[in-house]
Amino acid sequence: MKIKSILTATLLLVAVSVSAQWKKAGINLSIAQKQGISTLDSAQTTLFNIGLYSAMNKLNGFSVNPLVGVTYNGMNGVQISGLGSANKGTANGVQINGITGINYGGFNGLSVSGLVNISSQQSDGVVISGLANICDYNSGLLLGGLINFSNSDINGVQIAGMANITGKTANGLMVAGLLNLAGSDLNGVQISPLGNIAGNKMNGVQIGIANYATHGKGLQLGLFNYYREDYKGLQLGLINANPETRYQLMIYGGNKSKFNVGVRFKNELFYTILSTGAYYFNLNDKYSATFAYRAGLSLPIFKKLSISGDIGYEHIEGFKNKHKKLPAHLYSLQERINLEYHVMPYFSIFATGGYFVNRYYNKNANYDKGAIIEAGIILF
């Protein structure tokens, strides 16, 4: 009995000594949050951690958990978790998470998560997720499978499969599969297939189908460009508009396309026209239609008389016809000079003279060329 008691006491002393040494050395070996050789200690700084679900006061070193790793007063080092990690203090270093990484006190370094990264304060460095990155402020690179969202400012690069949304100012590059939104200012470049929005000032470049800025300085390149108040720079698009743009209906005919209807987007000097027409070939040949885009410059001559010039591209659809030897498809390059007389504020008449070259799509050759003579009216 005495020998057995002595052995038991010795083993307990050894266990206590080993545990104390592990704590002193900063070693945390855990099965669950409160079950392990060295469990959560409010005064301990962990240098090395291996477990299933570990909770640590502070990590300065290396941590691996197939389930979850949690720190309460900061992380400096490498944290790898099968499901996710949570840090209530500031995290500095590398995080790799199977599903989610959550940092309540900000993050600096590299964070990679299978689904979501969340930082309730500032995030600096490289943040990559399969689904979404959500932060208050970021400086560095945000790479999200679907969306990057920041409540405040962004400095650096944002790349998302669907959308980049910044609550305030975006400084740098935004590239998205659908939409880029800067809630306040943009100082940099926005690129997306669908749309780009700068809620207040845009200083830089917007490239997309539709581009919007309240105040602009730089380049808008897209199918539809719009600014709400003032703009200093260049707009290149099918339609360039602002609150002063007049949307005018055009009805006209000529020696080529016999009947045409179009919409003119008229600014102070520049304008663009989208139009469609019928019977480009002779009336006794077969039905044919046109779809055209034109861009030009208009200048006043006298009080009610103005002159304008534009260049345009026109698609000519001849459709298939077994009985006529006419091309099914052509394209036309055109230039026009127009004289417009303003009969009243919302009604004008105009006459046009110009030149066209019609070409085949499928070979390097002209179909025909010649003069354009047209006349019509403009409403509104």
C-alpha positions in Angstrom: 0.0 0.0 0.0 2.8 2.4 0.9 4.6 1.7 -2.4 1.4 2.2 -4.4 0.7 5.5 -2.6 4.3 6.7 -3.3 4.0 5.8 -7.0 0.7 7.6 -7.3 2.0 10.7 -5.7 5.1 10.6 -7.9 3.0 10.4 -11.1 0.9 13.3 -10.0 3.9 15.4 -9.3 5.3 14.5 -12.7 2.0 15.4 -14.4 1.9 18.7 -12.6 5.5 19.4 -13.4 5.0 18.5 -17.1 1.9 20.6 -17.4 3.7 23.5 -15.7 6.6 23.1 -18.1 4.3 23.0 -21.1 2.5 26.2 -19.9 5.8 27.9 -19.3 7.1 26.8 -22.7 3.8 28.0 -24.3 2.7 24.6 -25.5 -1.1 24.0 -25.9 -2.3 20.5 -26.7 -6.1 20.4 -26.8 -8.9 18.0 -27.6 -11.7 20.5 -26.9 -11.9 24.1 -25.7 -11.7 23.1 -22.0 -10.1 19.7 -22.3 -6.4 19.3 -22.9 -3.0 18.9 -21.3 -2.6 22.7 -21.4 -6.0 24.4 -21.7 -7.1 28.1 -21.7 -5.1 30.3 -19.3 -5.7 34.0 -19.0 -2.0 34.7 -18.6 -0.5 32.2 -21.0 1.0 33.0 -24.4 1.0 30.0 -26.7 3.9 29.3 -28.9 2.8 26.0 -30.3 -0.7 24.5 -30.5 -2.1 21.3 -31.9 -5.7 20.3 -31.2 -9.2 19.6 -32.4 -10.9 22.7 -31.0 -8.4 25.0 -29.1 -8.9 28.2 -27.2 -5.8 30.3 -26.3 -5.3 33.6 -24.5 -2.7 34.7 -27.1 -0.8 33.0 -29.9 2.7 33.9 -30.8 3.7 31.1 -33.0 2.0 28.1 -34.7 -1.5 26.7 -34.4 -3.2 23.7 -36.1 -6.8 22.6 -35.5 -8.9 20.3 -37.7 -12.0 22.1 -36.2 -11.6 25.5 -34.7 -8.9 27.7 -33.3 -9.8 30.7 -31.0 -7.6 33.4 -29.5 -8.8 36.1 -27.1 -5.9 38.6 -27.0 -4.3 38.6 -30.3 -2.5 36.3 -32.8 1.0 36.6 -34.2 2.1 33.8 -36.4 0.4 31.0 -38.4 -3.1 29.8 -37.7 -4.5 26.8 -39.6 -8.1 25.6 -39.0 -10.2 23.0 -40.8 -13.5 24.8 -40.2 -12.5 28.3 -39.0 -10.7 30.5 -36.7 -11.8 33.4 -34.5 -9.6 36.1 -33.1 -11.0 38.7 -30.7 -7.8 40.7 -30.6 -5.6 41.9 -33.5 -4.3 39.1 -35.8 -0.9 39.4 -37.5 0.5 36.7 -39.8 -1.1 33.9 -41.9 -4.5 32.4 -41.5 -5.7 29.4 -43.5 -9.3 28.3 -42.9 -11.4 25.6 -44.6 -14.6 27.7 -44.2 -14.5 31.0 -42.3 -12.0 33.4 -40.7 -13.3 35.9 -38.3 -11.1 38.8 -36.8 -12.8 41.1 -34.4 -9.7 43.3 -33.8 -8.4 43.8 -37.3 -6.0 41.8 -39.4 -2.6 42.2 -41.0 -1.1 39.6 -43.3 -2.4 36.8 -45.5 -5.9 35.3 -44.8 -7.3 32.5 -47.0 -10.7 31.0 -46.4 -12.9 28.5 -48.3 -16.0 30.6 -48.0 -15.9 33.9 -46.0 -13.4 36.2 -44.4 -14.8 38.7 -41.8 -12.9 41.6 -40.2 -14.9 44.0 -38.0 -12.1 46.5 -38.1 -9.1 47.3 -40.4 -7.7 44.7 -42.7 -4.3 45.2 -44.2 -2.6 42.7 -46.5 -4.0 39.9 -48.8 -7.4 38.5 -48.1 -8.8 35.7 -50.3 -12.1 33.8 -50.0 -14.1 31.5 -52.1 -17.3 33.4 -51.5 -17.0 36.8 -49.8 -14.7 39.2 -48.0 -16.3 41.5 -45.5 -14.3 44.2 -43.6 -14.6 47.7 -42.2 -11.5 49.1 -43.9 -8.9 47.4 -46.2 -5.5 48.3 -47.5 -4.0 45.7 -49.8 -5.7 43.0 -51.9 -9.2 41.7 -51.6 -9.9 38.6 -53.8 -13.4 37.3 -53.4 -15.1 34.5 -55.4 -18.4 36.4 -55.4 -18.2 39.7 -53.5 -16.0 42.1 -51.6 -17.7 44.4 -49.2 -16.1 47.1 -47.1 -18.1 49.5 -44.8 -15.5 52.3 -45.0 -12.6 53.0 -47.3 -10.5 50.8 -49.6 -6.9 51.3 -50.6 -5.5 48.9 -53.1 -6.9 46.2 -55.3 -10.4 44.5 -55.2 -11.2 41.6 -57.5 -14.5 39.8 -57.2 -16.5 37.4 -59.4 -19.7 39.3 -59.0 -19.4 42.7 -57.1 -17.1 45.1 -55.2 -19.0 47.3 -52.8 -17.2 50.1 -50.9 -19.2 52.2 -48.4 -17.0 55.3 -48.7 -13.9 56.0 -50.9 -12.1 53.5 -53.1 -8.5 54.3 -53.9 -7.0 51.9 -56.4 -8.3 49.2 -58.8 -11.8 47.6 -58.7 -12.4 44.6 -61.0 -15.7 42.7 -60.9 -17.8 40.3 -62.9 -20.9 42.4 -62.7 -20.7 45.6 -60.6 -18.4 48.0 -58.9 -19.8 50.5 -56.4 -17.9 53.2 -54.5 -20.4 54.8 -52.1 -18.5 58.1 -52.0 -15.4 58.8 -54.2 -13.4 56.8 -56.7 -9.7 57.6 -57.1 -8.5 55.0 -59.6 -10.0 52.5 -62.0 -13.3 50.5 -62.1 -13.7 47.7 -64.6 -16.8 45.5 -64.9 -19.0 44.1 -67.8 -22.2 45.5 -66.4 -21.8 48.7 -64.4 -19.6 51.1 -62.4 -20.8 53.6 -59.9 -19.1 56.5 -58.1 -21.6 57.9 -55.7 -19.8 61.3 -55.4 -16.6 62.1 -57.2 -14.9 60.0 -59.9 -11.2 60.7 -60.5 -9.9 58.1 -62.9 -11.3 55.6 -65.3 -14.6 53.7 -65.5 -14.9 50.9 -68.1 -18.2 49.0 -68.4 -21.6 48.8 -70.2 -22.9 51.5 -67.9 -20.9 54.1 -66.0 -22.2 56.6 -63.4 -20.6 59.5 -61.4 -22.1 62.5 -59.7 -19.0 64.5 -60.3 -16.4 63.2 -62.8 -12.8 63.8 -63.9 -11.2 61.4 -66.2 -12.5 58.8 -68.7 -15.8 57.0 -68.9 -15.7 54.2 -71.5 -18.9 52.2 -72.1 -22.2 51.8 -74.0 -23.9 54.2 -71.6 -22.1 57.0 -69.7 -23.9 59.4 -67.3 -22.8 62.1 -64.9 -25.3 64.0 -62.7 -23.7 67.3 -62.0 -20.4 68.2 -63.7 -17.7 66.4 -65.6 -14.2 67.2 -66.8 -12.8 64.6 -69.1 -13.8 62.3 -71.9 -16.9 60.1 -72.4 -16.7 57.4 -75.0 -19.8 55.4 -75.6 -22.9 54.8 -77.6 -24.8 57.1 -75.4 -23.2 59.9 -73.3 -25.8 61.6 -71.1 -26.2 64.1 -68.3 -29.1 66.1 -66.8 -28.8 68.6 -69.7 -29.0 65.9 -72.4 -32.0 66.3 -74.8 -33.6 63.1 -76.0 -34.9 63.8 -79.5 -37.0 61.7 -81.9 -35.8 61.7 -85.5 -38.0 60.7 -88.5 -36.3 60.9 -91.9 -35.8 59.2 -95.3 -33.3 59.3 -98.2 -31.9 57.8 -101.3 -30.6 54.7 -99.5 -32.7 53.7 -96.5 -36.2 54.9 -97.5 -37.8 55.3 -94.0 -35.8 55.7 -90.7 -36.6 56.3 -87.1 -33.9 57.3 -84.6 -33.2 58.8 -81.2 -30.6 61.6 -80.9 -28.9 62.2 -77.5 -28.0 65.8 -77.8 -25.6 67.6 -75.5 -24.4 71.2 -75.8 -21.9 70.3 -78.6 -21.7 66.5 -79.0 -24.5 64.1 -79.9 -25.0 60.4 -80.6 -27.8 58.8 -82.7 -29.3 55.3 -82.6 -31.6 54.5 -85.5 -33.2 51.8 -87.5 -34.5 51.9 -91.1 -36.3 49.9 -93.8 -35.9 49.2 -97.5 -32.2 49.9 -97.9 -32.3 48.2 -101.4 -34.8 49.1 -104.0 -38.4 48.6 -103.1 -38.9 46.1 -105.9 -35.9 44.0 -104.8 -36.7 42.6 -101.4 -37.3 43.8 -97.8 -34.1 45.1 -96.1 -33.5 46.8 -92.8 -30.7 48.9 -91.2 -29.4 49.4 -87.7 -27.1 52.4 -87.2 -25.0 54.3 -84.7 -23.6 57.8 -85.3 -21.6 60.2 -83.3 -20.9 63.9 -84.1 -20.5 67.5 -83.3 -23.1 70.3 -83.7 -22.3 74.1 -84.0 -24.8 77.0 -84.2 -24.5 79.3 -87.3 -27.3 81.7 -86.6 -30.0 81.9 -84.0 -32.2 79.1 -85.5 -29.7 77.5 -87.9 -27.0 75.0 -86.9 -24.6 72.8 -88.8 -23.4 69.3 -87.7 -21.1 66.6 -88.9 -21.0 62.9 -87.8 -19.5 59.6 -88.7 -21.4 56.3 -88.4 -21.5 52.5 -88.6 -24.6 50.8 -90.1 -25.5 47.2 -90.3 -27.6 46.3 -93.4 -29.8 43.3 -93.1 -30.9 41.9 -96.5 -32.2 38.6 -95.1 -32.0 35.4 -97.1 -33.7 35.3 -100.5 -33.4 32.4 -103.0 -34.6 34.4 -105.9 -32.5 37.6 -105.6 -28.8 37.9 -106.0 -28.4 40.4 -103.2 -26.2 40.0 -100.1 -27.8 38.9 -96.9 -25.6 41.1 -94.7 -23.5 44.2 -95.2 -21.9 46.9 -93.1 -21.6 50.5 -94.1 -19.2 53.2 -93.1 -20.7 56.7 -93.4 -20.0 60.4 -93.0 -22.6 63.2 -93.0 -22.9 67.0 -93.0 -26.3 68.2 -91.7 -28.1 71.6 -91.8 -30.8 71.9 -89.1 -33.4 74.7 -88.8 -35.1 75.2 -85.5 -38.7 76.0 -86.4 -39.8 76.1 -82.8 -38.2 75.0 -79.5 -39.3 71.3 -79.9 -39.5 71.0 -83.6 -36.7 71.1 -86.3 -36.3 70.2 -89.9 -33.0 69.1 -91.4 -31.3 68.1 -94.7 -28.2 65.9 -95.0 -25.5 65.3 -97.5 -22.9 62.6 -97.1 -21.0 59.6 -98.5 -21.1 55.9 -97.8 -19.0 52.8 -98.5 -20.9 49.4 -98.2 -18.7 46.4 -97.5 -19.0 42.6 -97.2 -18.6 41.0 -93.7 -17.0 37.8 -95.2 -14.5 39.3 -97.6 -12.3 42.3 -98.1 -14.3 44.0 -100.8 -16.8 46.8 -101.4 -20.3 46.1 -102.4 -21.0 49.7 -103.5 -20.4 53.3 -102.5 -21.9 56.7 -103.2 -23.7 59.8 -102.0 -26.2 60.1 -99.1 -29.1 62.5 -99.5 -31.6 62.6 -96.6 -34.2 65.0 -95.0 -36.5 64.8 -92.1 -37.8 66.2 -88.8 -36.6 66.3 -85.2 -39.1 66.3 -82.3 -38.5 67.4 -78.7 
